[in-house]
Amino acid sequence: MSASNPGATHPTYGNWRRPRRPGLGSLGLFGTIAVFVGLILALLVSLVSLVAAFGVLVPIAVMLLPLLVRTQDGRNLYQLASVRVSWHRRKAKGDHIYASGPLSRRPGGRFRPPGMLSRVRMAEGRDAYGRPFGVLHHSDRNLYTVVLGCEPDGGSLVDPDQVDVWVASWGDWLARLSHEPQLKGATVVVETAPDPGTRLALEILPQLSHDAPRVARAVMEEVVASYPAASSEMHTYIALTYGIPHGRKHGTDDIVADLALRIPGLLAGLVGAGGGSAAPLSAEQIAEVTRVAYDPAVAPDVLTARATAGGTGLEWEDAGPASSVETVGAYHHDSGVSRTWLLTLAPRGTVRSSVLRGMLEPVSGTRRKRVALLYRPIDPATSARIVEADRRAAQFTGTSGRGMVQARAASEMRAAEQTAAEEAAGAGLVEFSLMVTTTVDSTAQLADATAMMRNLQASARVSMRPADRMQAAAFTCTLPLGILPWEYVLLPRELQEAL
């Protein structure tokens, strides 16, 4: 991301570009190789028989045709078919239905989180300042996640220069993630929900004097009753997921000790980027966040337990739902129904720092809303190779087209040149995506939530689509638990990019 400053009071940001696929047009690398191999085979076979050469070209053309047809979000027919086949297989096996607890068939009779979280284990350690922090061990991928919580400074009544400094500091923090050893990705989750008024009631009502005038007591009780209707709560979490170097054997205790040394430096960078008060989340707090996400109705009880008893004592093994059902367009879990949207196109051109403000703010009519930004830092060596390849491709396209195509290619060439210059000057390269989960009380409210999301996309200048037939997995990815989608795909990420 780069910043341009045409005016001293209104800086703008932009220059993000979709990664280019290798190969001819929309065929991809494998499709291009198949084309050349097919042509060579057809030429060789044509020396014997033209009919046999035609018989070679037809199957190859039929195989490549689905690669040429792509949707607006860039998926080809093979990818669409794989999603549908995977959904029908899960539905046939009954994997779209989950039940836990003492009456279920799950061993232990506890309420473990479902899906990709079923094999996650929880550990806990203390950082250099003695603060407890939880570590999620994804045993199926051998990944470890630490969750940081912060209270960002608001953007109201803040000078544009200060906002510009915060954005620059945040970009520097993201660039430094590429130098974090074995860091696989980071997830920033901003969660909003209507304020139940539990904290205000526990703060005010016990302090009311029995000898106070009735009018004063009535005023304070009215404030406690009416304030939550016009207020909301907002939480920001940052989940950092680390891997283990190949060929090395590390125990969980070694990983926890290593993360304890990294946490203070990571928190210092967040504070400088406008993160406000930042601290790691303990194992109990991570379990509480997960429990409330699956069962929003227990949020007031969790706040009451925190205020009165100092904590809930909730363990990770009991943080999941009692039951959940995944459908094509929604995910039903305990007291909520959720739908998740995926980013398909980032804003074109330049934007202001407040472009996502409407999407991040609370919205009436929803039980909870989570906006998750997923980052995949790229190491400096790979970054240099990517920007130079994009630069050469943009130069070739800019000199080979005509008319409007040439004008757009010229814009792409300028963006590629600027990216290459910034990377050479020490800037980092980060791949990012966006996911939004909205939770409502019933299926009947999903239509209103969809209309609300359509309006938020327009204000944020982004294009998104519902995560149909994979709502359960998408719901899990928006939780601050370190689930990185590219680490859980059936085909390796490099192979998918070649397609």
C-alpha positions as CSV (number, residue, x, y, z in Angstrom):
1,M,0.0,0.0,0.0
2,S,1.3,3.4,-0.8
3,A,0.1,6.9,0.1
4,S,-0.3,9.9,-2.2
5,N,-0.7,13.4,-0.7
6,P,-2.3,15.7,-3.2
7,G,-3.4,18.0,-0.4
8,A,-2.0,18.6,3.0
9,T,-5.3,17.8,4.7
10,H,-6.7,14.9,2.7
11,P,-4.2,12.1,2.1
12,T,-5.3,9.2,0.0
13,Y,-4.1,5.6,-0.2
14,G,-4.1,2.9,-2.8
15,N,-1.9,1.0,-5.3
16,W,-3.1,-2.5,-4.3
17,R,-3.1,-4.9,-7.2
18,R,-4.5,-8.4,-7.7
19,P,-1.7,-11.0,-8.1
20,R,-1.2,-12.0,-11.7
21,R,-1.7,-15.5,-12.9
22,P,1.1,-17.0,-15.0
23,G,0.1,-18.2,-18.5
24,L,-2.0,-17.1,-21.5
25,G,-5.1,-15.1,-20.5
26,S,-7.3,-16.9,-18.1
27,L,-5.9,-20.4,-18.8
28,G,-3.3,-20.2,-16.1
29,L,0.1,-22.0,-16.1
30,F,-1.3,-25.6,-16.4
31,G,-3.8,-24.6,-19.1
32,T,-1.0,-22.9,-21.1
33,I,1.2,-26.0,-20.8
34,A,-1.7,-28.2,-21.8
35,V,-2.3,-26.0,-24.9
36,F,1.3,-26.3,-26.1
37,V,1.6,-30.0,-25.3
38,G,-1.7,-30.6,-27.1
39,L,-0.5,-28.7,-30.2
40,I,2.8,-30.6,-30.3
41,L,1.0,-33.9,-30.0
42,A,-1.5,-32.9,-32.7
43,L,1.4,-32.0,-35.0
44,L,3.2,-35.2,-34.4
45,V,0.0,-37.3,-34.9
46,S,-1.0,-35.3,-38.0
47,L,2.1,-36.8,-39.7
48,V,0.3,-40.1,-39.5
49,S,-3.4,-39.2,-39.7
50,L,-5.4,-36.0,-39.7
51,V,-8.3,-37.8,-38.1
52,A,-6.2,-38.9,-35.2
53,A,-4.8,-35.4,-34.7
54,F,-8.4,-34.1,-34.5
55,G,-9.1,-36.8,-32.0
56,V,-6.2,-35.4,-29.8
57,L,-7.3,-31.8,-30.1
58,V,-11.0,-32.3,-29.2
59,P,-10.4,-33.8,-25.7
60,I,-7.8,-31.2,-24.8
61,A,-10.2,-28.4,-25.9
62,V,-13.0,-29.9,-23.9
63,M,-10.7,-30.1,-20.9
64,L,-9.5,-26.5,-21.2
65,L,-12.9,-24.9,-21.9
66,P,-13.9,-24.7,-18.2
67,L,-10.7,-22.8,-17.5
68,L,-11.7,-20.1,-20.0
69,V,-15.1,-19.5,-18.4
70,R,-14.7,-17.4,-15.2
71,T,-17.1,-15.7,-12.9
72,Q,-16.9,-12.0,-11.8
73,D,-14.8,-13.0,-8.8
74,G,-12.2,-14.9,-11.0
75,R,-13.3,-18.5,-10.3
76,N,-13.4,-21.0,-13.2
77,L,-15.9,-23.8,-13.7
78,Y,-13.6,-26.4,-12.1
79,Q,-13.4,-24.4,-8.9
80,L,-17.2,-23.9,-8.9
81,A,-17.7,-27.6,-9.4
82,S,-15.3,-28.5,-6.6
83,V,-17.2,-26.4,-4.1
84,R,-20.5,-28.0,-5.1
85,V,-19.1,-31.5,-5.0
86,S,-17.5,-30.9,-1.6
87,W,-20.8,-29.6,-0.2
88,H,-22.8,-32.6,-1.5
89,R,-20.2,-35.0,0.0
90,R,-20.3,-33.3,3.4
91,K,-24.1,-33.3,3.3
92,A,-24.2,-37.0,2.4
93,K,-22.0,-37.9,5.3
94,G,-23.9,-35.6,7.7
95,D,-20.9,-33.4,8.4
96,H,-23.0,-30.3,8.0
97,I,-24.7,-31.2,11.3
98,Y,-22.8,-30.9,14.6
99,A,-24.0,-31.9,18.1
100,S,-21.9,-32.0,21.3
101,G,-22.4,-32.3,25.1
102,P,-23.2,-35.2,27.4
103,L,-26.0,-36.5,25.2
104,S,-24.0,-36.6,22.0
105,R,-21.8,-39.2,20.5
106,R,-18.7,-37.0,21.1
107,P,-16.2,-38.6,23.5
108,G,-15.9,-36.8,26.8
109,G,-19.4,-35.2,26.7
110,R,-18.0,-31.7,26.5
111,F,-18.8,-28.8,24.1
112,R,-15.7,-28.7,21.9
113,P,-15.7,-26.2,19.0
114,P,-16.6,-27.9,15.7
115,G,-15.1,-28.1,12.2
116,M,-11.5,-26.8,11.8
117,L,-11.3,-26.1,15.5
118,S,-12.0,-29.7,16.6
119,R,-8.3,-30.5,16.7
120,V,-7.2,-27.3,18.3
121,R,-5.6,-27.5,21.7
122,M,-5.0,-24.7,24.2
123,A,-1.9,-23.9,26.1
124,E,-1.0,-20.9,28.3
125,G,2.1,-19.0,29.2
126,R,3.3,-15.7,30.6
127,D,5.2,-13.0,28.7
128,A,8.1,-10.9,29.9
129,Y,5.8,-8.7,32.0
130,G,4.0,-11.6,33.7
131,R,0.8,-11.3,31.7
132,P,-0.9,-14.6,30.9
133,F,-1.6,-15.4,27.2
134,G,-3.2,-18.3,25.5
135,V,-1.6,-20.3,22.6
136,L,-3.8,-22.2,20.2
137,H,-2.1,-25.3,18.8
138,H,-3.6,-26.4,15.4
139,S,-2.3,-30.0,15.7
140,D,-3.5,-31.0,12.2
141,R,-1.3,-28.2,10.6
142,N,1.3,-27.9,13.4
143,L,0.6,-24.2,13.7
144,Y,0.5,-22.0,16.8
145,T,-1.6,-18.9,17.3
146,V,-1.4,-16.1,19.8
147,V,-4.2,-13.6,20.1
148,L,-3.7,-9.9,21.0
149,G,-6.5,-7.6,22.1
150,C,-6.4,-3.8,21.8
151,E,-8.6,-0.8,22.2
152,P,-7.9,1.4,19.1
153,D,-8.0,5.2,19.4
154,G,-11.1,6.6,17.7
155,G,-11.0,8.7,14.6
156,S,-13.3,11.5,15.8
157,L,-11.7,14.9,16.4
158,V,-8.3,13.6,15.2
159,D,-6.2,15.7,12.9
160,P,-5.6,14.2,9.4
161,D,-1.9,14.4,10.0
162,Q,-2.2,12.1,13.0
163,V,-4.3,9.7,11.0
164,D,-1.7,9.7,8.3
165,V,1.0,8.8,10.9
166,W,-1.2,6.0,12.3
167,V,-1.7,4.6,8.8
168,A,2.1,4.8,8.1
169,S,2.9,3.1,11.4
170,W,0.3,0.4,10.7
171,G,1.9,-0.2,7.3
172,D,5.3,-0.4,8.9
173,W,4.0,-2.9,11.4
174,L,2.6,-5.1,8.6
175,A,5.9,-4.8,6.7
176,R,7.8,-6.0,9.8
177,L,5.7,-9.1,9.9
178,S,7.5,-10.4,6.9
179,H,10.6,-10.5,9.0
180,E,8.9,-12.5,11.8
181,P,10.4,-16.0,11.7
182,Q,7.9,-18.6,10.6
183,L,5.0,-16.3,10.7
184,K,2.3,-17.8,8.4
185,G,-0.3,-15.0,8.5
186,A,-2.2,-12.5,10.7
187,T,-5.9,-11.8,11.1
188,V,-7.4,-8.5,12.4
189,V,-10.9,-8.9,13.7
190,V,-13.1,-6.0,14.6
191,E,-16.3,-7.2,16.4
192,T,-19.3,-5.0,17.2
193,A,-22.5,-5.8,19.0
194,P,-25.3,-3.9,20.8
195,D,-24.3,-3.0,24.3
196,P,-26.5,-5.1,26.7
197,G,-25.9,-2.6,29.5
198,T,-24.6,-5.2,31.9
199,R,-21.4,-3.3,32.7
200,L,-23.2,0.0,33.2
201,A,-25.8,-1.6,35.5
202,L,-23.2,-3.3,37.6
203,E,-21.3,0.0,37.9
204,I,-24.2,2.3,38.8
205,L,-26.9,0.3,40.5
206,P,-24.8,-1.1,43.5
207,Q,-23.6,2.5,44.2
208,L,-27.1,4.0,44.5
209,S,-27.8,5.1,48.1
210,H,-31.0,4.0,49.8
211,D,-31.3,7.5,51.2
212,A,-31.0,9.2,47.9
213,P,-34.1,11.2,46.7
214,R,-36.5,9.3,44.6
215,V,-36.1,11.6,41.7
216,A,-32.3,11.1,41.6
217,R,-32.8,7.3,41.8
218,A,-35.4,7.4,39.0
219,V,-33.0,9.4,36.8
220,M,-30.1,7.0,37.3
221,E,-32.3,3.9,36.8
222,E,-33.7,5.5,33.6
223,V,-30.1,6.1,32.3
224,V,-29.3,2.4,33.0
225,A,-32.4,1.3,31.2
226,S,-32.2,3.6,28.1
227,Y,-28.4,4.0,27.5
228,P,-27.8,0.5,26.0
229,A,-30.4,1.2,23.3
230,A,-28.2,3.8,21.7
231,S,-24.8,2.4,22.4
232,S,-22.7,-0.6,21.3
233,E,-19.5,-2.4,22.3
234,M,-16.5,-2.9,20.0
235,H,-13.6,-5.2,20.3
236,T,-10.5,-5.6,18.2
237,Y,-8.4,-8.7,18.1
238,I,-5.2,-9.6,16.2
239,A,-4.4,-13.3,15.8
240,L,-0.8,-14.2,14.7
241,T,-0.2,-17.7,13.4
242,Y,3.3,-19.2,13.4
243,G,4.7,-22.4,12.0
244,I,7.6,-24.7,12.9
245,P,10.8,-24.9,10.7
246,H,11.0,-28.1,8.7
247,G,13.2,-30.7,10.1
248,R,13.1,-29.3,13.7
249,K,11.2,-30.8,16.6
250,H,9.8,-28.3,19.1
251,G,7.5,-29.0,22.0
252,T,4.6,-26.8,22.9
253,D,6.5,-25.5,25.9
254,D,9.3,-24.3,23.6
255,I,6.9,-22.6,21.3
256,V,5.2,-20.8,24.2
257,A,8.5,-19.6,25.6
258,D,9.5,-18.3,22.2
259,L,6.2,-16.4,21.7
260,A,6.5,-14.9,25.2
261,L,9.7,-13.1,24.0
262,R,8.0,-11.8,20.9
263,I,4.8,-10.4,22.4
264,P,6.1,-7.2,24.0
265,G,7.7,-6.0,20.7
266,L,4.5,-6.8,18.8
267,L,2.4,-4.9,21.3
268,A,4.7,-1.9,21.1
269,G,4.2,-1.7,17.4
270,L,0.4,-1.8,17.8
271,V,0.4,1.0,20.3
272,G,2.4,3.2,17.9
273,A,-0.1,2.5,15.1
274,G,-3.0,3.8,17.1
275,G,-3.9,0.5,18.7
276,G,-4.4,2.2,22.1
277,S,-4.2,-0.1,25.1
278,A,-3.0,-3.5,23.9
279,A,-2.5,-6.8,25.8
280,P,-2.4,-10.5,25.0
281,L,-5.6,-12.6,25.6
282,S,-5.4,-15.3,28.2
283,A,-6.7,-18.8,27.5
284,E,-9.9,-18.0,29.4
285,Q,-10.6,-14.9,27.4
286,I,-10.1,-16.7,24.1
287,A,-12.6,-19.3,25.2
288,E,-15.0,-16.6,26.2
289,V,-14.8,-14.9,22.8
290,T,-15.4,-18.2,21.1
291,R,-18.3,-19.1,23.3
292,V,-20.0,-15.7,22.7
293,A,-19.5,-16.0,19.0
294,Y,-21.3,-19.4,18.9
295,D,-24.0,-18.4,21.4
296,P,-24.5,-14.6,21.4
297,A,-27.3,-14.9,24.0
298,V,-24.7,-15.6,26.7
299,A,-22.9,-12.3,26.2
300,P,-24.6,-10.5,29.2
301,D,-23.9,-13.5,31.4
302,V,-20.2,-13.5,30.4
303,L,-19.9,-9.7,31.2
304,T,-21.7,-10.2,34.5
305,A,-19.3,-13.0,35.5
306,R,-16.3,-10.9,34.6
307,A,-17.5,-7.9,36.6
308,T,-18.6,-9.9,39.7
309,A,-16.3,-12.8,39.9
310,G,-13.3,-11.6,37.8
311,G,-13.8,-14.2,35.2
312,T,-15.9,-17.1,34.0
313,G,-13.5,-20.0,34.4
314,L,-14.5,-21.2,30.9
315,E,-12.2,-23.7,29.3
316,W,-11.5,-24.3,25.6
317,E,-13.1,-27.7,25.8
318,D,-16.4,-26.0,26.6
319,A,-16.3,-23.0,24.2
320,G,-18.1,-24.6,21.3
321,P,-21.9,-24.7,20.5
322,A,-24.3,-27.4,21.7
323,S,-25.4,-27.8,18.1
324,S,-25.0,-26.3,14.7
325,V,-26.3,-26.8,11.2
326,E,-24.7,-25.6,8.0
327,T,-26.9,-24.8,5.0
328,V,-26.1,-23.4,1.6
329,G,-26.4,-19.8,2.5
330,A,-26.3,-19.7,6.3
331,Y,-24.8,-21.2,9.5
332,H,-27.2,-22.0,12.4
333,H,-25.5,-22.2,15.8
334,D,-27.1,-22.2,19.2
335,S,-28.9,-18.8,19.6
336,G,-27.8,-17.2,16.3
337,V,-27.8,-17.5,12.5
338,S,-24.8,-16.2,10.6
339,R,-23.9,-15.5,7.0
340,T,-20.4,-14.7,5.8
341,W,-19.2,-12.7,2.8
342,L,-15.9,-12.9,1.0
343,L,-13.9,-10.1,-0.7
344,T,-13.8,-10.5,-4.5
345,L,-12.5,-7.0,-5.6
346,A,-10.6,-4.4,-3.6
347,P,-11.5,-0.7,-4.1
348,R,-10.2,0.6,-7.4
349,G,-8.2,3.8,-7.4
350,T,-7.3,5.7,-4.3
351,V,-9.4,5.9,-1.1
352,R,-9.4,7.8,2.1
353,S,-8.4,6.4,5.5
354,S,-12.1,6.2,6.5
355,V,-13.1,4.0,3.6
356,L,-14.0,1.0,5.9
357,R,-15.5,3.1,8.7
358,G,-19.1,2.3,7.7
359,M,-18.4,-1.4,7.6
360,L,-16.6,-1.4,10.9
361,E,-19.3,0.6,12.8
362,P,-22.1,-1.1,14.6
363,V,-25.3,-1.7,12.6
364,S,-28.7,-1.9,14.2
365,G,-30.8,-5.1,13.6
366,T,-27.8,-7.5,14.0
367,R,-26.8,-9.5,17.1
368,R,-23.1,-9.4,16.3
369,K,-20.9,-8.4,13.3
370,R,-17.3,-9.3,12.7
371,V,-15.0,-7.8,10.0
372,A,-11.9,-9.8,9.5
373,L,-8.8,-8.6,7.6
374,L,-6.5,-11.5,6.6
375,Y,-2.8,-10.7,5.9
376,R,-0.2,-13.0,4.4
377,P,3.2,-11.3,4.7
378,I,5.7,-12.2,1.9
379,D,9.4,-12.5,2.7
380,P,11.7,-9.9,1.1
381,A,13.3,-12.3,-1.5
382,T,9.9,-13.4,-2.8
383,S,8.6,-9.9,-2.8
384,A,11.4,-8.7,-5.0
385,R,10.7,-11.5,-7.5
386,I,7.0,-10.8,-7.5
387,V,7.2,-7.0,-8.1
388,E,9.8,-7.4,-10.9
389,A,7.6,-10.0,-12.6
390,D,4.6,-7.8,-12.4
391,R,6.7,-4.9,-13.6
392,R,7.8,-6.8,-16.7
393,A,4.3,-8.0,-17.4
394,A,2.8,-4.5,-17.1
395,Q,5.4,-3.1,-19.4
396,F,4.7,-5.7,-22.0
397,T,1.0,-5.1,-21.8
398,G,1.4,-1.4,-21.9
399,T,3.3,-1.5,-25.2
400,S,1.2,-4.1,-27.0
401,G,-2.3,-2.7,-26.7
402,R,-4.3,0.1,-28.4
403,G,-7.1,2.5,-27.4
404,M,-8.7,2.0,-24.0
405,V,-6.8,-1.1,-23.3
406,Q,-3.6,0.8,-23.7
407,A,-4.8,3.5,-21.3
408,R,-5.7,1.0,-18.6
409,A,-2.4,-0.8,-19.2
410,A,-0.5,2.4,-18.8
411,S,-2.2,2.9,-15.4
412,E,-1.2,-0.6,-14.5
413,M,2.4,0.1,-15.6
414,R,2.6,3.2,-13.4
415,A,1.3,1.2,-10.4
416,A,3.8,-1.6,-11.0
417,E,6.6,0.9,-11.3
418,Q,5.7,2.6,-8.0
419,T,5.4,-0.8,-6.2
420,A,8.8,-1.9,-7.5
421,A,10.4,1.4,-6.4
422,E,8.8,1.2,-2.9
423,E,9.8,-2.4,-2.5
424,A,13.4,-1.6,-3.5
425,A,13.4,1.2,-0.9
426,G,12.5,-1.3,1.9
427,A,8.7,-1.5,1.9
428,G,7.1,-4.9,2.5
429,L,4.7,-6.8,0.3
430,V,1.5,-8.2,1.9
431,E,-1.4,-10.1,0.4
432,F,-4.7,-9.3,2.1
433,S,-8.3,-10.2,1.9
434,L,-11.5,-9.3,3.8
435,M,-14.3,-11.4,5.3
436,V,-17.5,-10.2,7.1
437,T,-19.8,-12.3,9.3
438,T,-23.2,-11.0,10.4
439,T,-25.1,-12.8,13.1
440,V,-28.9,-12.3,13.6
441,D,-31.5,-14.0,15.7
442,S,-33.5,-15.9,13.1
443,T,-33.5,-16.9,9.5
444,A,-36.1,-14.3,8.7
445,Q,-33.7,-11.6,9.4
446,L,-31.0,-12.8,6.9
447,A,-32.7,-10.9,4.1
448,D,-32.3,-7.6,6.0
449,A,-28.7,-8.5,6.8
450,T,-28.0,-9.1,3.1
451,A,-29.5,-5.8,2.1
452,M,-27.4,-4.1,4.9
453,M,-24.2,-5.7,3.6
454,R,-25.0,-4.6,0.0
455,N,-25.2,-1.0,1.3
456,L,-22.0,-1.3,3.3
457,Q,-20.1,-2.7,0.2
458,A,-21.2,0.3,-1.8
459,S,-19.9,2.8,0.8
460,A,-16.6,0.9,1.2
461,R,-16.2,0.5,-2.6
462,V,-15.5,-3.2,-2.3
463,S,-17.1,-6.2,-4.0
464,M,-18.1,-9.2,-1.9
465,R,-20.0,-12.4,-2.4
466,P,-21.7,-14.8,0.1
467,A,-19.6,-17.8,1.1
468,D,-22.3,-20.2,-0.1
469,R,-21.8,-23.9,0.6
470,M,-18.9,-23.1,2.9
471,Q,-20.5,-21.0,5.5
472,A,-19.3,-23.0,8.5
473,A,-15.6,-22.7,7.4
474,A,-16.0,-19.0,6.6
475,F,-17.6,-18.4,10.0
476,T,-14.6,-20.0,11.7
477,C,-12.1,-17.9,9.6
478,T,-13.7,-14.7,11.0
479,L,-13.0,-15.7,14.6
480,P,-9.8,-14.4,16.1
481,L,-8.4,-18.0,16.4
482,G,-5.7,-18.0,13.7
483,I,-7.5,-20.0,11.0
484,L,-5.8,-19.1,7.7
485,P,-7.8,-20.3,4.7
486,W,-4.7,-20.9,2.5
487,E,-3.3,-23.3,5.0
488,Y,-6.5,-25.5,4.9
489,V,-7.0,-26.0,1.2
490,L,-6.9,-29.4,-0.5
491,L,-4.5,-28.3,-3.2
492,P,-1.4,-26.3,-2.3
493,R,-1.7,-22.6,-2.8
494,E,1.0,-22.6,-5.5
495,L,-0.9,-25.2,-7.4
496,Q,-4.1,-23.3,-7.2
497,E,-2.4,-20.1,-8.5
498,A,-1.1,-22.1,-11.4
499,L,-4.7,-23.0,-12.3
